[in-house]
């Protein structure tokens, strides 16, 4: 606008502007506004956009004018145009998507305008990414995280049960291995599936021999030891799926030994899958009846001399108990074997382990609660085997129970659980107490800080030199106290396990760049060099936990290093692990201090007057543990320190590229 136009405009409307000039000013003003401004048609078509709208959405003006609002508004369907038209204006929040795909929160003020036959909306939008809005996606994510936590808890419980059951299984295997009978299980193909050491010893089987009829050496090995090789083939190799009968047979060896063996079908879900053989040496007697008596005698001898409580039960009647049972229950053998009601003795049974494929089908592990004669409850860990009674028991099924007393263990377990619960309650009480104390300190601390600020404003030039340093000391002290309270609160939450671990996809290289820039602007008088072997690295990591980890290490490196001495932050990954390293050239940490550096409230012996609470590294260790990671330190006094944090690399399925 030249001077002539300005003079003319002023003379026409007393400082008013010509419409064309006024339009230019309006266009200039709108395009230099901080907030995004745009006009929409009734169908959501962009009619006009300013420069701030282009900057916020990353689209050019030409691109936006060819688009509609729902192309960038994620929640477009949530906002009804008729509501805006009926109310005249409306302010609401929504999520916008940039051209690059970034989704952010905006606050929109939209007004309805009708001029002649033209209807349109005028809107102003401002980004509100610093606000937290609970959307359905977040709720879904929380539900997934809760489900994951439940699965992890169930997995931990299953692992604990697995360890306990493995111990019980070891006891059962030991019981089988201690018997004087060789036991072997054979499938329909004639392959030996399972056997105990006694069977190996009886046949003197070499370790190099493959126990399968498919192995010619195996078949030849057994046939060469027998007087009648066909008997062995018929009884063990040639197993029929219809072999549902029980049998007693005799095998005579060339060296003069005689083996008696008893076999029965091996059942699984009502179907016969093979046979189980019990073999024992009856060289002294070739008669089956004598061999059975010999076996019974051996069993009785073993049972009478062991500390393991041994029962033989047929139906609801006790057939045999050894002296260990008498000592355990307080009942005599005569009391237990003559019309004794078994329900008075066995209070409860609990099956503790599912049978594995290589174990006999008639075997399981149980925990039994025994009620003694004087009313005391005792607990037994039992190996239970069920078998047909044979001639000695009239052919009726018999249950063999071998148990060891675990009452002390059960009471110790109960006491331990109670102690753990009490420790948990004490931890929660301490956390609540620390939280309450910190909040109580916060109010007077804020008053001191606010009063200090007011005093600074009232200081005049005559007293400024004397008073200003004191006020600065007060301000610094309040900031240190405030940081100390924050550390204590965070530590109490970490100690009480109240910090949730919620990993999400995070671009680590950009995250580190932003963190370094933030620290350089706020506190650092030392240059921070960030080095990464990759331009982009995405992993599922909890951002709110990772930030205090790295910030704590960088703060310490700055605090304990001379001014202007460089700090190095390195990021790389190897072996499916993300590795962060913070290296300084500061005062260093002695070997003695390195052993305790992650303990709460512990501080190094060479820090002198440098302030601190001794909680930072303890909190850091807790946060790293939540990631199932590791942290280590290497340091030399007077040379410098290197902290290394290793976190498992969980690749995100949403990353869109290979890491």
DRENVO-26406 format. One record per residue (C-alpha): z, x, y; residue in three letters. Coordinates in steps of 0.5 Angstrom, whole numbers, padded with zeros to 4 digits, always signed. Example, Ala and Ser with C-alpha at 12.3 -4.5 7.8 and 13.67 -1.06 7.14 Angstrom:
<atoms>
+0016+0025-0009ALA;+0014+0027-0002SER;
</atoms>
This chain:
<atoms>
+0000+0000+0000UNK;-0002+0003+0007UNK;+0001+0002+0013UNK;-0004-0003+0016UNK;-0002-0007+0009UNK;+0005-0007+0010UNK;+0005-0008+0018UNK;+0001-0014+0016UNK;+0005-0017+0011UNK;+0011-0016+0015UNK;+0008-0020+0021UNK;+0006-0025+0016UNK;+0013-0027+0013UNK;+0018-0022+0016UNK;+0019-0017+0011UNK;+0016-0021+0006UNK;+0010-0018+0001UNK;+0003-0020+0000UNK;+0003-0024-0007UNK;-0002-0018-0010UNK;+0003-0013-0007UNK;+0009-0017-0009UNK;+0006-0017-0016UNK;+0005-0010-0017UNK;+0013-0009-0015UNK;+0015-0014-0020UNK;+0011-0010-0025UNK;+0013-0003-0023UNK;+0021-0006-0023UNK;+0020-0009-0030UNK;+0017-0003-0034UNK;+0022+0001-0031UNK;+0028-0003-0034UNK;+0033+0000-0039UNK;+0033-0007-0043UNK;+0027-0009-0047UNK;+0023-0015-0044UNK;+0018-0019-0046UNK;+0015-0026-0046UNK;+0013-0031-0052UNK;+0009-0037-0054UNK;+0011-0043-0057UNK;+0008-0040-0064UNK;+0012-0033-0063UNK;+0006-0029-0060UNK;+0007-0024-0055UNK;+0004-0025-0049UNK;+0007-0020-0045UNK;+0012-0013-0046UNK;+0015-0008-0042UNK;+0015-0001-0043UNK;+0022-0001-0046UNK;+0020-0006-0051UNK;+0015-0001-0054UNK;+0020+0005-0054UNK;+0025+0001-0058UNK;+0020-0002-0063UNK;+0015+0004-0063UNK;+0009+0000-0062UNK;+0004+0001-0057UNK;+0003-0005-0052UNK;-0004-0006-0055UNK;-0001-0007-0062UNK;+0005-0011-0060UNK;+0000-0016-0056UNK;-0003-0017-0062UNK;+0003-0019-0066UNK;+0008-0024-0067UNK;+0016-0024-0066UNK;+0017-0025-0074UNK;+0013-0018-0075UNK;+0019-0014-0072UNK;+0025-0019-0072UNK;+0028-0019-0079UNK;+0032-0025-0078UNK;+0026-0029-0075UNK;+0027-0035-0079UNK;+0035-0036-0077UNK;+0033-0038-0070UNK;+0030-0044-0068UNK;+0025-0045-0062UNK;+0027-0052-0061UNK;+0034-0050-0060UNK;+0032-0045-0054UNK;+0028-0051-0051UNK;+0033-0056-0052UNK;+0039-0051-0049UNK;+0034-0048-0044UNK;+0037-0041-0045UNK;+0040-0038-0051UNK;+0044-0031-0053UNK;+0044-0029-0060UNK;+0044-0023-0065UNK;+0038-0021-0069UNK;+0036-0015-0073UNK;+0029-0011-0071UNK;+0025-0007-0075UNK;+0021-0001-0072UNK;+0014+0001-0073UNK;+0017+0007-0078UNK;+0021+0002-0082UNK;+0028+0003-0078UNK;+0032-0003-0078UNK;+0037-0004-0072UNK;+0042-0009-0069UNK;+0040-0012-0062UNK;+0043-0017-0057UNK;+0037-0022-0054UNK;+0038-0027-0048UNK;+0032-0032-0048UNK;+0030-0037-0043UNK;+0025-0043-0044UNK;+0020-0044-0039UNK;+0015-0049-0038UNK;+0010-0049-0032UNK;+0005-0054-0032UNK;+0002-0055-0039UNK;+0004-0048-0041UNK;+0011-0047-0045UNK;+0013-0040-0046UNK;+0020-0036-0047UNK;+0022-0030-0043UNK;+0027-0025-0047UNK;+0031-0019-0045UNK;+0034-0015-0051UNK;+0039-0009-0052UNK;+0040-0005-0058UNK;+0047-0006-0061UNK;+0047-0001-0067UNK;+0054+0001-0065UNK;+0057-0006-0067UNK;+0058-0008-0075UNK;+0056-0014-0077UNK;+0057-0017-0084UNK;+0050-0019-0087UNK;+0049-0022-0094UNK;+0046-0015-0096UNK;+0053-0012-0095UNK;+0056-0017-0099UNK;+0051-0016-0104UNK;+0052-0008-0104UNK;+0060-0009-0104UNK;+0059-0014-0110UNK;+0055-0008-0114UNK;+0060-0003-0112UNK;+0066-0007-0114UNK;+0062-0008-0121UNK;+0061-0001-0121UNK;+0069+0000-0120UNK;+0070-0005-0126UNK;+0066-0001-0130UNK;+0068+0005-0129UNK;+0075+0003-0130UNK;+0073+0000-0137UNK;+0070+0006-0139UNK;+0076+0010-0137UNK;+0080+0005-0141UNK;+0075+0006-0147UNK;+0076+0014-0146UNK;+0083+0014-0147UNK;+0083+0009-0153UNK;+0078+0014-0156UNK;+0082+0020-0155UNK;+0088+0016-0158UNK;+0084+0013-0164UNK;+0081+0020-0165UNK;+0088+0022-0166UNK;+0089+0017-0171UNK;+0083+0018-0175UNK;+0085+0025-0176UNK;+0091+0023-0179UNK;+0087+0018-0184UNK;+0082+0024-0185UNK;+0088+0029-0187UNK;+0091+0023-0191UNK;+0085+0023-0195UNK;+0084+0030-0196UNK;+0091+0031-0198UNK;+0090+0027-0204UNK;+0088+0029-0211UNK;+0082+0025-0212UNK;+0075+0027-0210UNK;+0072+0021-0206UNK;+0064+0021-0205UNK;+0060+0015-0202UNK;+0053+0014-0205UNK;+0047+0010-0202UNK;+0041+0006-0206UNK;+0037+0012-0205UNK;+0042+0017-0209UNK;+0044+0021-0203UNK;+0051+0023-0202UNK;+0053+0020-0195UNK;+0061+0022-0195UNK;+0065+0026-0199UNK;+0072+0029-0199UNK;+0074+0037-0200UNK;+0077+0035-0206UNK;+0070+0033-0209UNK;+0067+0040-0207UNK;+0073+0044-0210UNK;+0072+0040-0216UNK;+0065+0041-0217UNK;+0065+0048-0214UNK;+0059+0046-0209UNK;+0057+0052-0205UNK;+0056+0051-0197UNK;+0048+0052-0197UNK;+0047+0046-0202UNK;+0044+0040-0199UNK;+0047+0034-0202UNK;+0041+0030-0204UNK;+0037+0028-0210UNK;+0031+0029-0206UNK;+0033+0037-0206UNK;+0031+0040-0213UNK;+0037+0045-0212UNK;+0042+0040-0212UNK;+0040+0036-0218UNK;+0039+0042-0222UNK;+0046+0044-0219UNK;+0050+0038-0222UNK;+0045+0038-0229UNK;+0047+0045-0230UNK;+0054+0043-0230UNK;+0054+0037-0235UNK;+0054+0037-0242UNK;+0050+0030-0241UNK;+0046+0031-0235UNK;+0043+0024-0236UNK;+0050+0021-0235UNK;+0050+0024-0228UNK;+0043+0021-0226UNK;+0045+0014-0229UNK;+0052+0014-0225UNK;+0050+0017-0218UNK;+0043+0018-0217UNK;+0040+0012-0220UNK;+0044+0007-0216UNK;+0041-0001-0216UNK;+0042-0006-0210UNK;+0044-0011-0215UNK;+0050-0006-0218UNK;+0056-0011-0216UNK;+0060-0009-0222UNK;+0066-0004-0222UNK;+0066+0001-0227UNK;+0070+0007-0231UNK;+0066+0013-0234UNK;+0068+0020-0236UNK;+0064+0026-0235UNK;+0064+0032-0239UNK;+0063+0039-0236UNK;+0060+0045-0240UNK;+0066+0049-0238UNK;+0071+0044-0242UNK;+0073+0040-0236UNK;+0073+0033-0236UNK;+0072+0028-0230UNK;+0074+0021-0230UNK;+0071+0017-0224UNK;+0072+0010-0222UNK;+0066+0006-0218UNK;+0066+0000-0214UNK;+0060-0003-0209UNK;+0061-0001-0202UNK;+0060-0007-0198UNK;+0058-0008-0191UNK;+0057-0016-0188UNK;+0057-0019-0195UNK;+0052-0014-0197UNK;+0052-0008-0202UNK;+0049-0002-0199UNK;+0052+0003-0204UNK;+0057+0005-0208UNK;+0064+0009-0207UNK;+0066+0014-0213UNK;+0073+0016-0214UNK;+0073+0022-0219UNK;+0079+0026-0222UNK;+0080+0031-0227UNK;+0083+0029-0234UNK;+0082+0035-0238UNK;+0088+0034-0241UNK;+0086+0027-0244UNK;+0080+0024-0245UNK;+0082+0017-0245UNK;+0081+0013-0239UNK;+0088+0010-0240UNK;+0091+0016-0240UNK;+0087+0019-0234UNK;+0089+0013-0230UNK;+0097+0014-0232UNK;+0096+0021-0230UNK;+0093+0019-0223UNK;+0099+0014-0222UNK;+0103+0020-0223UNK;+0100+0025-0218UNK;+0100+0019-0213UNK;+0108+0018-0215UNK;+0109+0025-0214UNK;+0106+0026-0208UNK;+0109+0019-0205UNK;+0116+0021-0207UNK;+0116+0028-0204UNK;+0113+0026-0197UNK;+0116+0024-0191UNK;+0110+0019-0190UNK;+0112+0012-0191UNK;+0108+0009-0197UNK;+0107+0002-0199UNK;+0103-0001-0204UNK;+0102-0009-0202UNK;+0099-0014-0207UNK;+0098-0021-0203UNK;+0105-0022-0200UNK;+0109-0018-0205UNK;+0111-0010-0205UNK;+0109-0007-0211UNK;+0112+0000-0209UNK;+0115+0004-0203UNK;+0117+0011-0203UNK;+0124+0014-0201UNK;+0121+0015-0194UNK;+0121+0007-0193UNK;+0128+0006-0195UNK;+0130+0011-0190UNK;+0126+0008-0185UNK;+0128+0001-0186UNK;+0135+0001-0189UNK;+0133-0003-0195UNK;+0134+0000-0202UNK;+0128+0000-0206UNK;+0131-0006-0211UNK;+0132-0010-0205UNK;+0125-0009-0203UNK;+0121-0010-0209UNK;+0125-0016-0212UNK;+0123-0022-0208UNK;+0123-0019-0201UNK;+0119-0024-0196UNK;+0114-0019-0193UNK;+0115-0022-0186UNK;+0122-0020-0185UNK;+0119-0013-0185UNK;+0113-0013-0182UNK;+0113-0016-0175UNK;+0106-0015-0173UNK;+0100-0011-0174UNK;+0094-0009-0170UNK;+0088-0006-0172UNK;+0086+0000-0167UNK;+0079+0003-0169UNK;+0073+0001-0172UNK;+0071+0004-0178UNK;+0065+0009-0177UNK;+0059+0010-0182UNK;+0061+0016-0186UNK;+0068+0013-0187UNK;+0069+0008-0193UNK;+0069+0001-0192UNK;+0076-0001-0195UNK;+0079+0004-0190UNK;+0082+0002-0183UNK;+0087+0005-0178UNK;+0093+0000-0176UNK;+0099+0000-0172UNK;+0105-0003-0175UNK;+0111-0006-0172UNK;+0117-0006-0177UNK;+0124-0009-0177UNK;+0129-0005-0180UNK;+0135-0008-0184UNK;+0140-0007-0178UNK;+0135-0011-0173UNK;+0132-0005-0170UNK;+0124-0005-0168UNK;+0120+0001-0171UNK;+0113+0003-0170UNK;+0108+0006-0175UNK;+0101+0009-0174UNK;+0098+0007-0181UNK;+0092+0009-0185UNK;+0091+0003-0189UNK;+0086+0003-0195UNK;+0085-0003-0200UNK;+0082-0003-0207UNK;+0082-0007-0213UNK;+0089-0006-0217UNK;+0085-0005-0224UNK;+0089-0005-0230UNK;+0096-0003-0227UNK;+0096-0009-0222UNK;+0092-0014-0227UNK;+0086-0013-0223UNK;+0088-0016-0216UNK;+0087-0013-0210UNK;+0092-0008-0207UNK;+0093-0005-0200UNK;+0096+0002-0199UNK;+0099+0004-0193UNK;+0101+0011-0191UNK;+0105+0011-0184UNK;+0108+0016-0180UNK;+0114+0014-0175UNK;+0111+0014-0168UNK;+0117+0010-0165UNK;+0119+0016-0160UNK;+0112+0016-0158UNK;+0112+0009-0156UNK;+0118+0009-0152UNK;+0116+0015-0149UNK;+0109+0012-0147UNK;+0113+0006-0144UNK;+0118+0010-0140UNK;+0112+0014-0137UNK;+0108+0008-0135UNK;+0114+0005-0132UNK;+0115+0012-0128UNK;+0108+0012-0126UNK;+0109+0005-0123UNK;+0115+0007-0120UNK;+0111+0013-0117UNK;+0105+0009-0115UNK;+0110+0004-0111UNK;+0114+0010-0108UNK;+0107+0013-0105UNK;+0105+0006-0102UNK;+0112+0006-0099UNK;+0111+0013-0096UNK;+0104+0011-0094UNK;+0107+0005-0090UNK;+0112+0008-0087UNK;+0108+0014-0085UNK;+0103+0009-0082UNK;+0109+0005-0078UNK;+0111+0011-0075UNK;+0105+0014-0073UNK;+0103+0007-0070UNK;+0110+0007-0066UNK;+0109+0014-0064UNK;+0102+0012-0061UNK;+0104+0007-0056UNK;+0109+0012-0052UNK;+0104+0017-0053UNK;+0098+0013-0050UNK;+0103+0012-0044UNK;+0104+0019-0043UNK;+0097+0020-0043UNK;+0095+0014-0038UNK;+0101+0017-0033UNK;+0098+0024-0034UNK;+0092+0021-0031UNK;+0095+0017-0026UNK;+0099+0023-0023UNK;+0092+0027-0023UNK;+0089+0023-0019UNK;+0095+0023-0014UNK;+0096+0031-0014UNK;+0094+0033-0007UNK;+0091+0040-0005UNK;+0097+0043-0003UNK;+0101+0042-0009UNK;+0094+0042-0014UNK;+0095+0049-0016UNK;+0102+0049-0018UNK;+0102+0042-0021UNK;+0095+0042-0024UNK;+0096+0047-0030UNK;+0102+0043-0032UNK;+0098+0036-0032UNK;+0093+0040-0036UNK;+0098+0042-0041UNK;+0101+0035-0042UNK;+0094+0033-0043UNK;+0092+0038-0048UNK;+0099+0036-0052UNK;+0098+0029-0052UNK;+0091+0030-0055UNK;+0094+0035-0060UNK;+0099+0030-0062UNK;+0094+0024-0062UNK;+0090+0028-0067UNK;+0096+0030-0071UNK;+0098+0022-0072UNK;+0090+0021-0074UNK;+0091+0027-0079UNK;+0098+0024-0082UNK;+0095+0017-0082UNK;+0089+0019-0086UNK;+0093+0024-0091UNK;+0097+0018-0092UNK;+0091+0013-0094UNK;+0088+0019-0098UNK;+0095+0020-0102UNK;+0096+0013-0103UNK;+0088+0012-0106UNK;+0087+0007-0101UNK;+0080+0010-0098UNK;+0074+0007-0101UNK;+0068+0011-0104UNK;+0062+0008-0102UNK;+0056+0012-0103UNK;+0049+0010-0100UNK;+0042+0014-0099UNK;+0043+0019-0093UNK;+0038+0024-0090UNK;+0043+0030-0091UNK;+0038+0035-0086UNK;+0038+0030-0080UNK;+0045+0028-0081UNK;+0047+0036-0081UNK;+0043+0037-0075UNK;+0046+0031-0071UNK;+0053+0033-0073UNK;+0052+0040-0070UNK;+0049+0037-0064UNK;+0055+0033-0063UNK;+0060+0039-0064UNK;+0056+0043-0059UNK;+0056+0038-0054UNK;+0064+0037-0055UNK;+0068+0042-0057UNK;+0064+0049-0059UNK;+0064+0055-0055UNK;+0061+0058-0061UNK;+0054+0058-0063UNK;+0053+0054-0070UNK;+0047+0056-0074UNK;+0044+0050-0079UNK;+0040+0053-0084UNK;+0037+0048-0090UNK;+0032+0050-0095UNK;+0029+0043-0095UNK;+0026+0039-0089UNK;+0028+0033-0092UNK;+0034+0032-0097UNK;+0036+0025-0099UNK;+0042+0023-0104UNK;+0047+0018-0105UNK;+0053+0020-0101UNK;+0059+0017-0097UNK;+0057+0018-0090UNK;+0064+0016-0087UNK;+0067+0021-0092UNK;+0062+0027-0092UNK;+0063+0027-0084UNK;+0070+0029-0084UNK;+0069+0034-0089UNK;+0064+0038-0085UNK;+0067+0037-0079UNK;+0074+0040-0081UNK;+0070+0046-0084UNK;+0067+0047-0077UNK;+0073+0046-0073UNK;+0077+0051-0077UNK;+0071+0056-0077UNK;+0071+0055-0069UNK;+0079+0055-0068UNK;+0080+0061-0072UNK;+0074+0065-0070UNK;+0073+0069-0063UNK;+0069+0066-0057UNK;+0062+0066-0058UNK;+0062+0069-0065UNK;+0056+0065-0069UNK;+0058+0060-0074UNK;+0053+0059-0080UNK;+0052+0052-0084UNK;+0048+0052-0090UNK;+0045+0046-0094UNK;+0041+0047-0101UNK;+0041+0044-0107UNK;+0041+0047-0114UNK;+0042+0044-0121UNK;+0043+0037-0119UNK;+0048+0039-0114UNK;+0048+0039-0106UNK;+0051+0045-0104UNK;+0054+0046-0097UNK;+0057+0053-0094UNK;+0061+0054-0088UNK;+0061+0061-0086UNK;+0065+0064-0080UNK;+0067+0071-0078UNK;+0074+0070-0076UNK;+0081+0072-0078UNK;+0080+0071-0085UNK;+0085+0068-0090UNK;+0089+0073-0095UNK;+0089+0072-0102UNK;+0096+0070-0103UNK;+0094+0064-0098UNK;+0088+0062-0101UNK;+0092+0060-0107UNK;+0096+0055-0103UNK;+0091+0053-0098UNK;+0089+0046-0100UNK;+0096+0044-0101UNK;+0099+0039-0095UNK;+0102+0042-0089UNK;+0101+0049-0092UNK;+0098+0054-0086UNK;+0096+0061-0087UNK;+0101+0067-0085UNK;+0096+0070-0080UNK;+0095+0064-0075UNK;+0100+0066-0070UNK;+0100+0061-0065UNK;+0094+0057-0066UNK;+0096+0049-0067UNK;+0095+0045-0073UNK;+0098+0040-0078UNK;+0096+0044-0085UNK;+0093+0037-0087UNK;+0086+0038-0086UNK;+0084+0042-0092UNK;+0088+0038-0096UNK;+0085+0031-0094UNK;+0078+0035-0095UNK;+0080+0037-0102UNK;+0082+0029-0103UNK;+0075+0027-0100UNK;+0071+0032-0104UNK;+0075+0030-0111UNK;+0073+0022-0109UNK;+0065+0025-0109UNK;+0067+0028-0116UNK;+0065+0035-0113UNK;+0068+0042-0112UNK;+0071+0046-0106UNK;+0072+0054-0106UNK;+0074+0059-0101UNK;+0072+0066-0101UNK;+0075+0070-0095UNK;+0077+0077-0093UNK;+0082+0078-0087UNK;+0079+0081-0081UNK;+0072+0080-0084UNK;+0071+0072-0084UNK;+0071+0066-0089UNK;+0066+0062-0093UNK;+0068+0055-0095UNK;+0063+0052-0101UNK;+0063+0045-0102UNK;+0059+0042-0108UNK;+0057+0035-0109UNK;+0053+0032-0115UNK;+0046+0030-0113UNK;+0045+0023-0114UNK;+0038+0021-0113UNK;+0037+0015-0109UNK;+0031+0010-0112UNK;+0030+0008-0105UNK;+0028+0015-0102UNK;+0021+0014-0104UNK;+0020+0021-0106UNK;+0022+0026-0111UNK;+0027+0031-0108UNK;
</atoms>
